[in-house]
Structure formats: structure tokens, C-alpha cells
Amino acid sequence: MLADLALVGFGNVGRRFATLLAERGARLRDDEDLTCRIVGISTRRHGAAWDAAGIDAPAAARAVEQGGSLGEGGGADATAALIAGLARSTADLRVVIETTTLDIRAGQPAIDHVRLALSSGCHAVTANKGPAAFAYEELSRAASASNLAFLFEGAVMDGIPIFNLVRETMPAIDVLGFRGVVNATTNHILSALEDGEAFAPALARMQAEGIAEADPSLDVDGWDAAAKTAALANVLMRAGITPHDVRRTGIGEASAAAAVRARAEGRRLRLVASAGRLPDGSIDAVVAPIALAADDLLAGLRGQANALVLSTDLLGQVAICQLEGSLTQTAYALVSDLVTIARQHRARRAAPPRRTP
Ligand SMILES: NC(=O)c1ccc[n+]([C@@H]2O[C@H](COP(=O)([O-])OP(=O)(O)OC[C@H]3O[C@@H](n4cnc5c(N)ncnc54)[C@H](OP(=O)(O)O)[C@@H]3O)[C@@H](O)[C@H]2O)c1
């Protein structure tokens, strides 16, 4: 099976996806009968590229990393042309891989990119939280109406298979709520604070190590965790919320004393993301630092570690943990979404047509 791919966004995640796809190409062919060809790339300021015969994407990644450009163009027009070109491909699968930057105000431009992919007859895979956090119902309805996929495993928790876990292994189960530690930067900072470091140097160290963003407010103010909380609640609980509906408290200078105090009391301060259903059926979603009992599974998470505990009606509490996160995990989530699409395509082809009674 041949999949033609158009990459919208070619930053850290997009470039690692391109190299990982090259590294695992033979494995995908052998195990999944899936050959992937990157035919186009668009960015905001680093130009765009198109070659229906396939781009040498690892070479393009090296060029961008060395300060080069992909070619002329870029931005919205280049992306529209890219998706139109992909839609004309005769490959078995046409997939837009969306890895642009998150805009926390409204989840754009990723939502428009996914909309355009689906309305053009292409599957959409994204690592951006925006589409699931702001427009999950609309996009998943549009995808299923056209027998297309809208997948986003890399958007939350660096690619731990949380959405796959529920979709593939928990049929007929209701997720009643969840709680987790889902932001690596704040977890790193809180781990440093409880070791006695002050907030500003701890944050500066995270930035120097490339863990925190140059503008870390998305992390420390809790926006990243709120976007993940909204995405999880929308997908797992049909919440229909946005990150702006999440009650949100970030961390700051005052967290240093709170972290040290918590540790002295045998507790651990962690930025906890959670959601549950209120008696009237509405969703209560919260991101806040909480001093957790030492034997709480979330209390033991340090540094890059992430974990999510799902409350379910039939399986009780189910936890999934990732002890280290990196670009490779996020890039792998995109690869695993591609494999999901290929498997669904093969299953659809093999299924006998439905008989009407
Ligand atoms: N980094 C991680 O570990 C991680 C983990 C999980 C999820 N994510 C999510 O994955 C996404 C990508 O992250 P990243 O670290 O790769 O970000 P990044 O390095 O900033 O790259 C973003 C890419 O998107 C492009 N872009 C931005 N706006 C665009 C537009 N309107 N049209 C076309 N291209 C556009 C940028 O182009 P220019 O290069 O020209 O600016 C750049 O190539 C984000 O949504 C992030 O939240 C990241």
C-alpha cells in the first residue's frame, strides 16, 4: 500500500517525523505492507517544496536545520496548494501530517489545515493540540462522514498511546474522569523546586536544556496542560469544551516555598490536570498545583515523566505512564497514526459490502 504524505509544518516534530519515517521505512514495508512517500512540505517562513515522485525529506530536514529554506513560498497559500496537490495523488492513501505551532486563543491554523485536508479527501494526522482541544466534534464528524481519519495521538503526552488505548482496547467502556501529570516543563521545575532550587534559575535551566519554550508562559501558566485536558475530555468523555473552559492555575515564584513545604510534610507538589462529570452532567476540568500524598502514583513522577489515570466504569482505575519523553516519542505517535490509517483502509477493502435488510 502506498501512502503519499504532505507535511504542513516542518519544525522539531515534523523534521523528526521525516527522519523516523526513513529509519523505519523497511520495517513499515515488511510488517505493514506500507510504503510512505513525502510529496510535499509547507512551512510559515522556511518555504515549501513539492515533488510528486517523493522528496528526500531527511536531506530537507538537514537543510532547514542548517538555516536553509525548502524553496519559494510558504504560509497559507503554499499549504492550500500542497493539499490540493496531494488530493490529486493516485496513491492508496493521501495523508496530511499537521505539525504547526499551537495558538492557544482558538487552535488555529491547525483546525483550518485539518478541515481543508478532510474536505479535500485526505486523511489528517496532527501533533497539534488545537484541533482536538477546540474542534473535536466537528472534525471527527467530518472525517467519519467521508470515511477518512482524523488522528492526533502525538498531541497529548508525547505519544503515549492514550487515545489508541481507549479506542482499540476498551470497547463499550465509559471513561468517567481522569487525572494526570501531562506537562514536562512544569514537572521538571516542580521537581527542581522541591530539591531546594529557586523558581527563576530552575526555569532558566529548563530553557537552557531546551525543555521549556523560549516563551515558557504556555507551560508555566498551565495553558499547555489545559489544552491537553480539553483534548482528553473532548475525546474520552465527549465534553465539548475548549482550553478556556478549564479552571487553570499555573506555577510561579510562590510554588518554590509550596514545593519545599509539601516535601517536608511527606507530600509532593505536582501540576495536576483532571476532569470529571458534575451531577448535572457537565464537565469540570481543572489544572492546578496540588500537594499529593507520597504514595499517589502521580507524586512519584519527576522530570520528563508523564502519567494519566483514567477512571472507568468497568475497569476501575487504569494508569498509563511514560518515564521519559522526547521528540522521537511524538514523531512515533504520527507514525503509529499512519499505521492505524493503513490498517483501517485494509480492513475496509477486505470487508464484504454491507447488505441492506
Ligand atoms: N516539541 C514537542 O516535543 C512536542 C510534543 C508534542 C506535541 N507537540 C506539538 O507539535 C506541534 C509542532 O511542534 P514543534 O516543536 O515541531 O514546533 P516548531 O518547531 O515551532 O515547528 C512548527 C512548524 O510549523 C510551521 N508553521 C507554523 N505556522 C504555520 C502556518 N500557518 N503554515 C504552515 N506552517 C506553519 C513552522 O514554520 P517555520 O519553521 O517557517 O516557522 C514550523 O515549521 C506543536 O503544535 C506542538 O505543540 C510538540
The ligand as a Gaussian input file, in Angstrom:
#p B3LYP/6-31G(d) Opt

LIG

0 1
 N        8.120000      19.518000      20.521000
 C        7.494000      18.541000      21.170000
 O        8.117000      17.760000      21.906000
 C        6.005000      18.338000      21.007000
 C        5.385000      17.287000      21.658000
 C        4.014000      17.060000      21.448000
 C        3.308000      17.914000      20.630000
 N        3.934000      18.972000      20.044000
 C        3.154000      19.851000      19.172000
 O        3.573000      19.641000      17.819000
 C        3.493000      20.852000      17.089000
 C        4.854000      21.131000      16.466000
 O        5.821000      21.300000      17.483000
 P        7.316000      21.696000      17.095000
 O        8.110000      21.554000      18.347000
 O        7.705000      20.960000      15.872000
 O        7.114000      23.252000      16.727000
 P        8.121000      24.142000      15.866000
 O        9.491000      23.599000      15.924000
 O        7.867000      25.556000      16.285000
 O        7.617000      23.966000      14.355000
 C        6.380000      24.439000      13.909000
 C        6.363000      24.349000      12.389000
 O        5.101000      24.808000      11.936000
 C        5.309000      25.746000      10.875000
 N        4.172000      26.656000      10.821000
 C        3.711000      27.487000      11.779000
 N        2.621000      28.142000      11.342000
 C        2.408000      27.701000      10.082000
 C        1.442000      28.009000       9.090000
 N        0.476000      28.894000       9.303000
 N        1.524000      27.361000       7.890000
 C        2.494000      26.445000       7.643000
 N        3.441000      26.132000       8.554000
 C        3.389000      26.760000       9.734000
 C        6.606000      26.424000      11.234000
 O        7.159000      27.071000      10.106000
 P        8.515000      27.954000      10.250000
 O        9.602000      26.978000      10.601000
 O        8.731000      28.505000       8.916000
 O        8.239000      28.926000      11.330000
 C        7.424000      25.218000      11.697000
 O        7.933000      24.534000      10.574000
 C        3.033000      21.934000      18.068000
 O        1.657000      22.126000      17.945000
 C        3.378000      21.331000      19.429000
 O        2.523000      21.813000      20.455000
 C        5.260000      19.192000      20.187000

